[in-house]
């Protein structure tokens, strides 16, 4: 049976079956009264499980580049992205708050005592904020390359990791900072990843002790949430390390004024 391209409901978003957390960030306002153009910058979870109809929809976007921030453990676990017609994929592995396959094995199979030891008493939240800070301070080359690519014409672009929340979420946030998008708008877009229909599907092995009991889920929830304090930790790391956003973009990521203006001209409307 031939599958049809996903329908677009009243929210303006496609009903994708095998791709979570997809959205166009077009329309977000900048501090100088412009907006991110529609159809130039997208974000999502991984594309490995895209159905034929999902793939047809993604093909229709006219993408130039897909930025995949997953590491080799993620790709082994989830599979490689589907192939999109005429689209190049740039794999830039970033630090994972889940710390690769070993941590995910614990999440999926660990008993309650292990989960309590690893994640209880605020340790899950601490892990997330520390990871966000680490990505900001140690992955400047990768984020600098993303902005270079976009300024040099690699849009329309889609950025994703596994859930499309942390690594892709930060990469989108940094791009939006470079475009001059309002901080409140960046945070609001980031927090959208916690919507029920966007969330990464938590999976526990059938033999895992306590399965998906309420206590287990309470311990795991901070890993799968998009929380304002996580993003705030990233912004604080920028300010503590570079003093302000402009210095971070210029010195940390190598985004000089001319390149930043090219980026804005390519991705902003109005």
N, C-alpha and C positions, 0 to 999 in steps of 0.2 A: 504494500500500500504506500502510495506517495504521501510523504509528510508535508504539511503546510508550514509556511513561515509563521512563527509565533504571533499571536494577536497582541495588539497593544491596548491594554485596558485604560480606564479613565485616568489613572495616575500618570499616563504617558510612558510607562515602562513596559517592556515586553515580558510576556510570561514564559521565561526560559525554564526548561525542564531539568537539564543536567548542569547548569551553571548557576551558582549562588551569587547573590550580592552584586548583581550587575546594575550599573547606572551610568548615565551621562551626567557629567558635572557641569555641563553648560548652563548658563544663567546665573551662576554665583556672582555677586557684586564685588567690584573692586572699590578701594577707598577713593579713587578719583572719578567714580561715576560710570565706569564701563562694566562690562560683564564678560564672563568666560563664554566664548562662542559655543553654540550648539554643535554637536557632532564632531568635535575635535579632540576631546579628552574623555575617555571612559575608564571605569574601574570595575573589577569583579573578583570573584574567587577563581580557582583554576579552571581550565577549559578541557581537562582530560576526559570528563564525562559528558561533554556536550553531545546532545542528540543530533540527528540529521537536521531537524528543523531548527535547533539552536545554531548549528553550523551555518545553515542557510541565512539565518538572521545576521549572524556575525559577519558573514561574507558581504551582506548588503550594506554594511556600515562604511565600506571603502577604506578600511584601515590600512595604514602604511606600516606600522610597527606594533608588535605586542611585546611589552616588557614583562618578563617572567622573573619574579624575585624569589622563586623557590630554590632550595638547595637539592643536591643529588638524592638525599634521603627522602625528601618530599616527593620528588619525581618517581623514585622507585616505589613508594607507597601508593601514590595516586595515579601514576601513569603520565606519559608526555601529553602535552596539549594536542588537540585535534589540529589538523593542517587546514589553514585558511588560504584561500586562493590569492596568490600574489602578495601575501603578507609575510614580512620577515619577523622572526622572533629573536629578541635579544635577552639572553639569560644572564641576569646579574644577581647571583645569590646574596641574600642579606641575612643577618643574624636572625634566628628564629626564636621567639619567646619560648617555644616548646623545646628548643635545643635538640632538634633532630629526632631520629627514629627511636633512640633509647628512651627519651622522655615520653614519646607517644605510646611506646609499649607499656610504660607505667600507667599512663592515662587509660589505655584500653583494657589492661589486664591486671593492674595493681590491686591488691586487697585494701580494705578500708584503713588498716593500720599504716600501710605505706603511703596512701594518699594523705592521711592526716599528717604524717611526718614531713612530707614534701610540700604540702599545700596549705595546711591548717594554720590558724592563728595569724592570718594576714600574709603568709609567705607566698601565696599565689599572686596577690596584688603586688607585693614587693618584687617578685620575679618579673612581672609585666612592666612596672615602671623602670626597673633597672635595664631591661632589654630595650625599651624605647630610648632611654638616655644613651645606651651603648650604640645603637644604630645611628643616632645623630652624630656622635663624636668620633666614630671609627669608620663610617661608611661614606665619607665625603667624596672619595673618588667615584664610587658608584652613582651617587646622587648628582655629582657634577657632570658625569657622562649623560645621565638622563636629560638634564637641562640642556646640555650641548646638543644632543640629538634632536630634541624638540625645537630648539632655536634654529637648527640647520635644516629643518623640513621633515622630520620624522613623524608628523601628524597627518591625519588623525591617528591617535595612539590609544591603546588599551593597556592599563597596568594591572597586574594581578600577582597574588602569591597563592597560598592555599585557600584561606578563607576570604581574602580580599579585605582584611580588617587591619592588620598590624603593619606588615612590611609594605604592602601596597597602600595602606592607609597613610603611613608616614610619607611615602614617596609622592602621593597625591598632595598631601598637606604642604610639603616642601615646594612642589610645583606651584601650588596656589599662592604660597607666600611670595614666590618670585614674580608672580603675576600681579601682586598687590591686592589679592582678595582679602576682604575684611576677616579678622580673626574669628568673629562670631559665626560667620558663614562657613569658615573652614571647620570649626568645631561641630556645627550643626550637620554638615555633610558627613563628617567622621562618625558621629553618633548614630547616623542612619544605619550603620552596620549592625546595630543591636536589634533592629526590627525583626520580629519573629520570622518573617518570610525570607530574610536575608541571612540568618545565622548559619554558621557551619554546623552540619549535623553531627552531634556527639554520638560516637559509637563505642560500645563496650562489648568485649568478647562474651560469648554465651557462658563460658566457664568462669568468668570473673566473679570473685566473691563479692557479694552485696550488689552486683549488677549495676543498675541505675537507680539505686535507692535515693531517697531525698537527701541523705547526708552526703553520699557520693556526688550527687549533682551539685549540691551547695559548695563542695570543695572544688569542683571543676569549673563552675560558672565564671569565676574571675578570668579564666583563660580564654573564654569564648565571648566575653563582653567587650564592647567598645565603651570605655569610660572616660569621662572628661579629664580625670586626674592622670590617666596615661598620656594623653596628648599634651596636657599641661607640663608633664615631666619632660617631654621632648622640647617644648618651647623654653622651659627653664634651662635645659642643657645648652641651648643655643645662646641664651643670654649670659650664662655663667662662663661659657667657653670663649665666645666671640664679642660679647658686649651688647650686640643688637643684631637684628635680622639682616640689615644691609651689609654689615661686615661679614657675617656668616656666609651670605651668598657670594660676596666678592672674594674674600680671602679663603674661606673654607671650601667653597664649591667652584671657585674660579669663574664666576659669572660677572664679567665686567659690564659696565653700563651699556655698551653697544650691543653686546650679546643679549643682555636682558631686554633691551628694546626690541630686538628681533623676535625674541620669545613672545613678548607681549603682542607684537603685531601679528604673529602667526596664530595665537590662541585667543585673543580678545576680540570682542565685537563691540561696535558702538564707539 
